[in-house]
Amino acid sequence: MKLYGFTASPNTWKVRALAAHLKIPLDYQLIDLTKGAQFAPDYLALNPTGRTPTLVDGDFTLWESCAIMQYIASKQPTPLWPDDARSRADITRWQAWVLAHWGAQACGPLTFENLVKKFVNLGAPDQTAVAKAIECFNKEAKMLDAHLGKHKYLVNDTLTIADFTVAAPLFHAQGAGMPVASYANVRGWFERVSSLPCWSETAPQMQAAA
């Protein structure tokens, strides 16, 4: 399988980390978003959205990171993607929450305003956008912290791809200014998930633009 991605992106990182954890090899090709590689005709032929990551498995092409994670985890039996309808629905529920709220309204905007803009020289953060994202982050983190106060992991008290999905944005928490300090259960859970060797094995190296 071949994965096209941007290494620093949490969406690419979580897919690569999952594959590494499952010992599933991926032929990885960098799509440098800072140089517009996502708009090259060859890449748009694979992913017409011009986003990353994209997975190619023979004659099958798949984009959207959560779908890619489910597909990769389906390649072999694993408790990370249990073979029962309720567990898979619960995992998908958490992934949908990331797409609609945790990522889209909270972690994503903070990462863009406080980290990405600096990384690619797009100017100062929009403080109105930052304030709104922090409000959203606190709202969602409060719910997540309460859940993790009762459970070691998000689904069935065991590690699943839901944990990979929800944890991924938090790797940039410091640089993005995410207010995680108030959420002890989130921090404890993130420490358990982030200590998996697969994350360091696939970690990006980020430097601000000159």
NUVO-516394 format. One record per residue (C-alpha): x negated, y negated, z. Coordinates in steps of 0.001 Angstrom, whole numbers, plus 500000, padded with zeros to 6 digits. Example, Ala and Ser with C-alpha at 12.3 -4.5 7.8 and 13.67 -1.06 7.14 Angstrom:
<kolnus>
487700504500507800;486330501060507140;
</kolnus>
This chain:
<kolnus>
500000500000500000;498835496492499223;499661493487501374;499394489931500124;499277487433502955;497871484348504621;495741485560507499;496487482748509966;500250483071509592;502005484940512426;504201486598509799;501200488123508062;499349488804511310;502193490825512859;502486493036509763;498749493712509693;498673494338513446;501551496804513217;499887498709510392;496607498779512322;498386500062515428;500007502836513404;496706503619511626;498369502966508268;495828501523505820;496696498387503890;494775496981500956;494845493341502056;494592490402499670;494458486833500908;496908484359499417;495447481015500449;498420478766501101;496134475777501594;495018476071497958;498449476718496453;497745480368495641;501365481202496505;502472479348493380;500262481239490950;502382482937488251;501047486402489121;502054485993492740;505455484468491970;506133487520489824;505843489570493023;507538487125495377;509661484432493713;509987482556497023;506289481664496933;505884482735500554;503856485346502374;503584488206503133;504473490521500273;504048494301500277;503540496417497163;503881500188497500;503586501762494085;506497500481492029;508255499051495107;507764495394496060;509075493973499321;508945490503500854;510120489124504228;507926490179507134;510606491838509280;511741494029506400;508111494914505693;507586495911509323;510608498195509288;509424499775506044;505876500362507289;507137501822510573;509389504177508597;506363505764506939;505851508124509871;507703509068513060;506990506460515730;508654505218518928;508042501711517586;510961502290515175;513084505037516809;515252507187514601;518578506286516175;521128503702515134;521462501860518435;517735501380518950;517239500190515401;520174497805515697;518737496407518936;515308495930517338;516901494237514340;518887491991516691;515653490673518216;514100490221514779;517183488286513647;516923486114516767;513344485275515837;514379484334512300;517304482171513412;516112480655516678;512765481604518293;510784481127515104;512928478761513051;513875476263515749;511173476570518407;507819478223517693;507730477460513974;508249473684514190;505780473379517078;503183475338515140;503696473200512057;503681469836513797;500867470430516301;498658472940514509;499301473287510781;499303469542510146;495906469275511794;494656472341509950;495480470945506490;495227467204507169;498930466341506922;498827463563509467;500107463138513000;502871465271514524;506429463995514213;507202463439517879;510954463591517332;510587467022515728;508251468113518511;510685467043521233;513562468885519553;511453472026519142;510377471940522791;514018471683523830;514832474696521674;511790476581522954;512850476112526572;516400477211525816;515273480413524085;512373481123526447;514702480930529444;516852483687527963;513802485750526976;512229485341530416;515416486541532119;515528489619529892;511873490411530552;512453490035534271;514464493269534009;512583495096531247;508928495860530531;509524495559526784;512379494201524689;514086497444523648;514457500646525689;511629499525528027;509122500799525498;506958499109522889;508724498626519544;508357496450516488;510674493986518249;507788493170520594;505411492659517667;507923490307516034;508718488175519076;505139488017520347;503457487000517093;504210483240517245;502859483046520796;499318483754519675;499234480110518587;500963478860521746;498049476813523043;497252475023519813;500931474538519021;501789473115522427;504371475750523338;505389475286526999;504950478905528097;503531478148531559;506961478067533220;507914481538532031;506032484112534090;507876487122532706;507202486049529132;503533485521529937;503226488938531597;504927490677528692;502809488791526168;499668489864528007;500731493515527683;501529493190523984;498558491020523019;496095493354524737;496733495992522071;493509496322520037;495395495959516741;495816492220517287;492117491493517704;491322493830514809;493448491679512481;492982488270514104;492564485173511924;489834482614512344;491313479120512346;489380475887512054;490791472414511610;490099470711508310;487324468125508339;
</kolnus>
